Amino acid sequence: MDTLNTLYVGMTRPIDELHILTQFREVKDEPKSLADIFSQQFPDIKTQTITVGARKQTAFIQHLTTKTTTTPWNFNGYYISNAMAITSNKTEDAQFGLLFHEVMAQITVPQDVEHALALTNAKDRIGKKGFEKLTEQVIKVVTNPKLSEFFNPAHTHYCERPVLAEDGTIVRPDRFVITKDNEGLLIDYKTGDYKKSHLDQLNNYASCLSNSGITIKQKMIVYTEKKQCLVEVY
């Protein structure tokens, strides 16, 4: 619903023209992406461009000096809240892992830890013992010297930022950082045991960012359980 609301806003703001680029997909069940929705509503996009209404004559546009304002990215709480609701009947470990990701998504620099823990109401949600474990793991990550560049305030940080993949699906890397040289640092957190699929997932994130013109300089997987383990992926 959050995505549909954003789409609605984007489609109702243009004054003269609106251009939508999408991918046709064969949809047999319920739509799972915006591409699915457009494919269902406009099946002809498989073979042609769909035009609605009459195009106005392009008017002369006077180029003016404008000031660009950058709006900081705000973490999409709906995404995590929805995930929490879906897994409400799963194990405490699964709940802990989701909360760990929620806290990390609120952190830009190490000084944000206390605020992030308070903002997510972590202590009330997992109790004193779980809160102490969570705090310890979060602090170990943000203060690890080998991960310092991922929390460097000189870089631009994106946490749980949706990224469009080539097949039209949306992926959400836990965290990626863009340096002033437009180099990307990509990190993924895991609160469980190692799986081969973790490497495939991280490489998929890297591929999506590379397709956006970002040169990936470093890829890391952080396993937080027990003794912290860092895996650098090449």
N, C-alpha and C positions, 0 to 999 in steps of 0.2 A: 504493500500500500504506500509506503514511503517513496518508493521508486515511481509509482504511478502519479503521486502528487507532484513530484519533481518534473515529470514529463508534462503534466497538465500546465504547470507554470511556464515551462519552456515553450509550449505550443500556443499559449494565449498571449504572450508578450510581443511578438513581432507585429509591426504595423503594416508593412507592404508585402513582404514575402517570407516564407519559411521553407527551408530545405532540410529534408531528413534523409540521412544515409543509413541504410540498414542492410541486413543480409537475409535472403530468403531461406526459410527452413521448413522442411516437411514436418508438420505438427499433427500428431494423431491424438494426443492426450491433452491435458490441461497445459496452457502456456507456462513456461518457466523463465522466460526472459522477454524483454521488449521486442526483440527480433521475432519471437514466436507470435506475439500479439499482432504486430504489423503483418506478418505472413498470413495469419488467419483472416484479418480484416481486409487485406488487399492481396489476394492470391496472384493477381496479375503482375506483381513486382518481380516474379520469377523471370519474366520475359521482356518487361518494358518498364519505362518510367511512368509513375502515376502522377498526374497533374490535376489538382482540384482548383477550380476557379479560373479566372482570366488574369494573365500576368500584366501588371501595369508597366507603362513605358518608363524606362530608367531615367530618372531626373538627374540634372547636373548636381553633383555633390561637392560642396565647398569643403576643402580639407582644413580643419582647424587644429590648433595645438591643444591636445587634451592631456589630462593627467590621469595616469593609471593608478587605481587603488587595489591593492592586494588584500583579499579577505582571508584570514587564517582559517585553516581547515578545522572543523569541529567534529569530533568523533561521533559516528552514527550509533547512538545508544540503542536504537531500535534493533539493529542487527544482533547485538549481543543479548539484549533482553529477550528477543524472540528465540535465540538459540538456547537461552537458559530455560525458557518455558518448555521447549521441545524435549530437553533432556532432564526434566524435573524428576523423572522416575529412574534415572540412571544412578550410577555409583557416586559416592562422595568424591572420588578421584576425578571423575568427569566434571563435576560441579566446580571443584577446585581449579581445574585447568581452564575452564571458561572464565572464572573470576580473575585468574592470573593474567589472562589476555586482556581482560577489561581494564585492569589496573595499568598494565604496560601501555595500553593505548592512550592513557591520559598523561603519559610522561614524555617530556621533551628533553629535559636535562635532569641529572640526579637530584637536584634540589626540589623536584616536583613529586618525589615519592610520598611524602607525608600527605600532601594535598590529594594525590590520586587515591590513596587508601581511604581517606575520609570521604572523598566524593563518591566512591563506589559503595560506601557503607559496608565495607568488607567484614569488619569485626562482628557486626550483628548477623551477617549472613552465614558465616562459617564458624563462629564461636572463637573463644580466646586461643585455644590450642592451634586451630587452623589459621587464625590471624597471625600468630607468631611465626608459623611456618611460611606463610605467604610473604610476610614482611622480610624474612630472612632471604628468601629466594629472589625477591625483587631487588633488594639491595645488592646481592651478589652479582646480579646481571648488570645493573647500572654503574657499579663501581669496579667492574672487571677491567683492568688496564688494556686487555686485548680487544675490548669492545668500546673503548673510549670515543672513537670516531663516530660511532653510531649515536652518541649522545652529546656530540660537540655542538654548542649553540651557534657556531659560525655556519653550520650547514642548514639546509631546509629539510624538515622532518615530516614524514607522512605515515600515520598509523591507521591501519585498517582502511586505507584508501581504496575504493573500488577501481579496478583497472580492467579495461575492455580487452578481451582476448580475441584472436583472429576468428574464432568460430562463433563470435557473438555473445559468449558467456562472460560473466563477471567474476574476476578473482580478487581476493583481498589479502595481499601480503601483510603479515603482522606489522612490519616496519620497513620502510626504505627511506634512504637519506640521499639527497642530491647535493653534491659539493658545488663550489663556485665554478669549478671546471666542467660542470655538467656530468660528473661521474657518479654512478649509483652504487650505494652500499646497501645490500639487502640482507635482512636477518629474519629468521623464523624461530619461534619459541615452541618447544615441545616439553610437556610435563610428564610424558610417558616414556616408554622404551623405544629404542631405535627400530625403525622400519625402512626398508628400501624405498617405499613410496614417498618418504619424506624428502629424499633427494630429488625424485621426479617432480614433486610438488614445487620445490624451491627452484629447480631449473625452468619449470613452466612459468613461474613468476618472473624470472630473469628474462625469459624470451619475450614475454609481454612488454616489459619495460624497454627492452632493446628495440622492439618494433616501434616504440614511441620516440626513438632517437636518443635514448639514454645509454651511455657506455657503462656496463656493469664492471666495477672494479673489484668488488669483494662480495662473496656470498657466504653466509654463516648460518648454521643451525645450532641453537643453544638447547641442550637437554638440562633441565633444571633439577630433576630429582636426585636425591642423595648427593654425591659429589658432582658438582657442576661439570658438564662436559661440553666442549666447543668443537664443532666439526666445520672446517672450512671446505667449501665445495669448489672444485675447479672445473 
